[in-house]
Amino acid sequence: MKYIYLFLAIILVASCKNVTSETTTITKTSKIDYPTDLVKIFDNHGGLDKWKSMKSMSYEIVKEEKNEKQFIDLQNRRERIEGSNFTSGYDGKEYWVEADTSYDGNPKFYTNLMFYFYAMPFVLADEGINYDKTEPLEYEGKSYPGYRISYGADVGVSPEDEYFIYFDSETYEMAWLGYTVTFFSGEKSKKISYIRYNDWKKYEGLKLPNSITWYKVEDGKITEPRNTRNFDEVVVTETSFPDSKFIKTSSAKIVE
């Protein structure tokens, strides 16, 4: 549940959406009550049962200098990231990083960041989430209904963050994600960034993004594409990574 850092300079944010008071229909799945619309979105993308059966995921984020590799334990969100000038990770208890002098990132903030964007919509089925209908997102003459996602006070390192998921009302395919960033301020934000999801590919029965695109926002309206991230070498499997995958390297530093 960590949010964007390296892309903040290029991803500008816009106006806040108002949550409506419309009653939400609830469907019970497992031990969590999800809005019926959200269950249909999960089903369109392969289903929660399939998602929850998976133990690990890995992929590469395509970059000019060198692809960045990310390895995620889907059961407890341990992670290892191998970039061009750093290696960082989370072993379930501590955050760590090994980097050269050109690295200026925040490894704690970046942990699970791109995974969270990549694993939409399934990460919105996590425990401790609240769901409320929000005003539709309008883009190029089409209206996308949506839900506002908020978190319990003790969920993650940035519980004040909010997400807004928007979907195609006919197919129930996820179409847009809005999100706020509160990691640095610790306070709720009225600024929302938007990512478009319209490039999907199936892996082991799960529909996951082949690429995601951030959009510019002007005067509260989404305008044009700003930045795209492509994903390659995607693997999602029922086999777990060994614990050693997430243990800090010998010369890594612990991040408080």
C-alpha positions as CSV (number, residue, x, y, z in Angstrom):
1,M,0.0,0.0,0.0
2,K,2.9,2.4,-0.7
3,Y,2.4,5.0,-3.3
4,I,4.3,6.8,-6.0
5,Y,7.6,8.4,-5.5
6,L,9.8,8.3,-8.5
7,F,7.0,9.4,-10.7
8,L,5.7,12.3,-8.6
9,A,7.7,14.8,-10.7
10,I,5.8,13.7,-13.9
11,I,2.4,12.8,-12.6
12,L,0.5,15.9,-11.6
13,V,-2.8,15.6,-9.7
14,A,-6.2,17.2,-9.8
15,S,-9.5,17.8,-8.1
16,C,-11.2,15.5,-5.6
17,K,-14.3,13.4,-6.4
18,N,-17.3,13.7,-4.0
19,V,-18.6,10.5,-2.5
20,T,-22.3,10.0,-3.0
21,S,-24.8,8.8,-0.4
22,E,-26.2,6.2,-2.7
23,T,-26.8,2.9,-1.1
24,T,-24.3,0.2,-2.1
25,T,-25.4,-3.3,-2.8
26,I,-23.2,-5.8,-1.0
27,T,-22.2,-9.3,-2.0
28,K,-20.5,-11.5,0.5
29,T,-17.3,-13.3,-0.8
30,S,-15.1,-15.2,1.7
31,K,-15.1,-13.2,5.0
32,I,-15.3,-9.8,3.5
33,D,-18.4,-8.0,2.2
34,Y,-17.6,-6.4,-1.2
35,P,-19.9,-4.2,-3.3
36,T,-21.6,-6.4,-6.0
37,D,-20.1,-4.3,-8.8
38,L,-16.6,-4.9,-7.4
39,V,-17.2,-8.6,-7.3
40,K,-18.2,-8.5,-11.0
41,I,-14.9,-6.6,-11.7
42,F,-12.9,-9.3,-9.8
43,D,-14.8,-12.0,-11.8
44,N,-14.0,-10.2,-15.1
45,H,-10.3,-10.3,-14.2
46,G,-10.2,-13.9,-13.3
47,G,-11.9,-14.1,-9.9
48,L,-10.8,-13.7,-6.3
49,D,-10.5,-17.5,-5.7
50,K,-7.9,-17.7,-8.5
51,W,-6.0,-14.7,-7.2
52,K,-5.9,-15.9,-3.7
53,S,-4.6,-19.3,-4.8
54,M,-1.5,-17.6,-6.1
55,K,1.6,-17.5,-3.9
56,S,4.1,-15.4,-5.8
57,M,4.5,-12.9,-8.6
58,S,7.4,-11.4,-10.5
59,Y,7.7,-9.0,-13.5
60,E,10.0,-6.6,-15.1
61,I,9.3,-2.9,-15.5
62,V,10.6,-1.8,-18.9
63,K,13.1,1.0,-18.6
64,E,15.7,2.5,-21.0
65,E,18.7,2.0,-18.9
66,K,17.9,-1.5,-17.5
67,N,14.6,-3.3,-16.7
68,E,13.7,-3.2,-13.0
69,K,12.8,-6.6,-11.6
70,Q,10.3,-7.0,-8.8
71,F,9.5,-10.2,-6.8
72,I,6.5,-10.3,-4.5
73,D,5.3,-12.8,-2.0
74,L,1.5,-12.5,-2.5
75,Q,0.6,-14.0,0.9
76,N,2.3,-11.4,3.0
77,R,3.6,-8.8,0.5
78,R,7.3,-9.4,1.1
79,E,9.2,-7.9,-1.8
80,R,12.6,-7.7,-3.5
81,I,13.3,-5.0,-6.1
82,E,16.4,-5.1,-8.3
83,G,17.0,-1.8,-10.1
84,S,19.8,-0.4,-12.2
85,N,21.5,1.3,-9.2
86,F,19.9,-0.3,-6.2
87,T,18.5,-3.5,-4.7
88,S,15.9,-3.1,-2.0
89,G,13.4,-5.3,-0.1
90,Y,11.0,-6.0,2.7
91,D,11.4,-9.3,4.6
92,G,8.1,-9.0,6.5
93,K,9.6,-7.1,9.4
94,E,12.3,-4.7,8.0
95,Y,12.9,-2.6,4.9
96,W,16.4,-2.7,3.5
97,V,18.4,-1.2,0.6
98,E,21.7,-1.5,-1.1
99,A,22.5,1.3,-3.5
100,D,25.2,3.3,-5.2
101,T,25.7,7.0,-4.8
102,S,23.3,7.9,-7.7
103,Y,20.3,6.4,-5.9
104,D,18.0,9.0,-4.4
105,G,14.8,7.0,-3.8
106,N,12.9,6.2,-0.7
107,P,12.9,2.3,-0.4
108,K,10.2,2.2,2.2
109,F,7.9,4.3,0.2
110,Y,8.7,2.4,-3.0
111,T,8.2,-1.1,-1.6
112,N,4.9,-2.6,-3.0
113,L,4.3,0.7,-4.9
114,M,4.4,-0.6,-8.5
115,F,3.0,-3.9,-7.4
116,Y,0.0,-2.2,-6.0
117,F,-0.6,-0.4,-9.3
118,Y,0.1,-3.5,-11.3
119,A,-2.0,-6.0,-9.3
120,M,-5.2,-3.9,-9.7
121,P,-8.0,-4.6,-9.2
122,F,-7.2,-7.6,-6.9
123,V,-5.3,-5.6,-4.2
124,L,-8.6,-3.7,-3.6
125,A,-9.9,-6.9,-2.0
126,D,-7.4,-6.7,0.9
127,E,-8.7,-6.6,4.5
128,G,-9.3,-3.3,6.2
129,I,-10.8,-1.5,3.2
130,N,-14.0,0.6,3.1
131,Y,-16.0,0.9,-0.1
132,D,-18.3,3.9,-1.1
133,K,-19.8,4.7,-4.4
134,T,-18.3,7.9,-5.9
135,E,-19.3,10.1,-8.8
136,P,-18.6,8.6,-12.3
137,L,-15.4,9.6,-14.2
138,E,-16.1,11.2,-17.5
139,Y,-13.7,10.9,-20.4
140,E,-14.1,11.4,-24.1
141,G,-17.9,11.3,-23.8
142,K,-18.0,8.0,-21.8
143,S,-19.1,7.7,-18.2
144,Y,-17.3,5.2,-15.9
145,P,-19.0,4.4,-12.6
146,G,-16.7,4.0,-9.6
147,Y,-16.0,3.4,-6.0
148,R,-13.9,5.2,-3.4
149,I,-11.5,3.1,-1.5
150,S,-10.4,4.1,2.0
151,Y,-8.5,2.2,4.8
152,G,-8.8,1.5,8.5
153,A,-6.7,3.6,10.8
154,D,-4.1,0.9,11.4
155,V,-3.9,-0.5,7.8
156,G,-0.4,-0.1,6.2
157,V,2.0,2.8,6.5
158,S,-0.3,5.3,4.8
159,P,-3.9,4.7,5.9
160,E,-4.9,8.2,4.9
161,D,-4.4,7.3,1.2
162,E,-7.5,6.9,-1.0
163,Y,-8.1,5.1,-4.2
164,F,-10.9,5.5,-6.8
165,I,-11.6,2.5,-9.1
166,Y,-13.7,3.2,-12.3
167,F,-15.0,0.5,-14.6
168,D,-16.8,-0.2,-17.8
169,S,-20.5,-0.5,-16.9
170,E,-21.2,-3.1,-19.6
171,T,-18.2,-5.4,-19.3
172,Y,-17.1,-4.7,-15.7
173,E,-13.5,-4.4,-16.8
174,M,-11.4,-2.0,-14.8
175,A,-10.8,1.2,-16.8
176,W,-9.2,3.9,-14.5
177,L,-7.6,4.3,-11.1
178,G,-7.5,7.5,-9.1
179,Y,-5.3,7.8,-6.1
180,T,-3.9,10.2,-3.5
181,V,-0.5,10.3,-1.9
182,T,-0.2,10.9,1.9
183,F,3.0,9.1,2.8
184,F,5.1,12.2,3.3
185,S,2.5,14.5,4.9
186,G,0.5,11.9,6.8
187,E,-2.6,13.9,6.1
188,K,-5.5,13.4,3.6
189,S,-5.0,14.9,0.2
190,K,-7.5,16.5,-2.2
191,K,-5.1,15.9,-5.1
192,I,-5.9,12.9,-7.2
193,S,-3.7,11.3,-9.9
194,Y,-5.2,9.1,-12.6
195,I,-4.0,6.0,-14.3
196,R,-5.7,4.4,-17.3
197,Y,-6.0,0.7,-17.6
198,N,-6.9,-0.4,-21.1
199,D,-4.1,-2.8,-22.0
200,W,-4.7,-6.2,-20.4
201,K,-3.1,-9.7,-20.8
202,K,-4.0,-13.0,-19.1
203,Y,-1.6,-14.9,-16.9
204,E,-2.7,-18.2,-15.4
205,G,-6.3,-17.1,-15.8
206,L,-5.8,-13.7,-14.3
207,K,-6.3,-10.5,-16.4
208,L,-3.4,-8.2,-15.5
209,P,-2.0,-5.0,-17.1
210,N,0.4,-5.2,-20.0
211,S,1.0,-1.5,-19.5
212,I,-0.5,1.4,-17.4
213,T,-0.6,5.1,-18.4
214,W,-0.7,8.1,-16.2
215,Y,-2.7,11.1,-17.5
216,K,-2.4,14.8,-17.3
217,V,-5.1,16.7,-15.4
218,E,-6.0,20.3,-16.1
219,D,-8.7,22.3,-14.3
220,G,-10.0,19.1,-12.7
221,K,-10.3,17.3,-16.1
222,I,-8.2,14.4,-17.4
223,T,-6.6,15.5,-20.7
224,E,-3.9,13.5,-22.4
225,P,-1.4,10.7,-21.7
226,R,1.7,11.7,-19.7
227,N,3.7,8.6,-18.9
228,T,3.4,4.9,-19.6
229,R,5.0,1.9,-17.9
230,N,5.2,-1.4,-19.6
231,F,5.5,-4.8,-17.9
232,D,7.4,-7.8,-19.2
233,E,8.4,-11.3,-18.1
234,V,5.4,-11.6,-15.9
235,V,5.1,-14.8,-13.8
236,V,2.3,-15.5,-11.3
237,T,2.3,-18.9,-9.7
238,E,1.1,-21.1,-6.9
239,T,4.7,-21.8,-5.9
240,S,6.2,-19.7,-3.2
241,F,9.6,-18.0,-3.4
242,P,12.1,-19.3,-0.8
243,D,12.6,-17.0,2.2
244,S,16.1,-16.2,1.1
245,K,14.7,-14.2,-1.8
246,F,13.7,-11.4,0.6
247,I,16.5,-11.5,3.1
248,K,18.7,-8.4,2.9
249,T,22.0,-8.5,1.2
250,S,25.2,-8.6,3.3
251,S,26.0,-4.9,2.6
252,A,22.4,-3.6,2.7
253,K,21.3,-1.0,5.2
254,I,18.1,-1.2,7.3
255,V,15.6,1.6,6.5
256,E,13.8,3.0,9.6
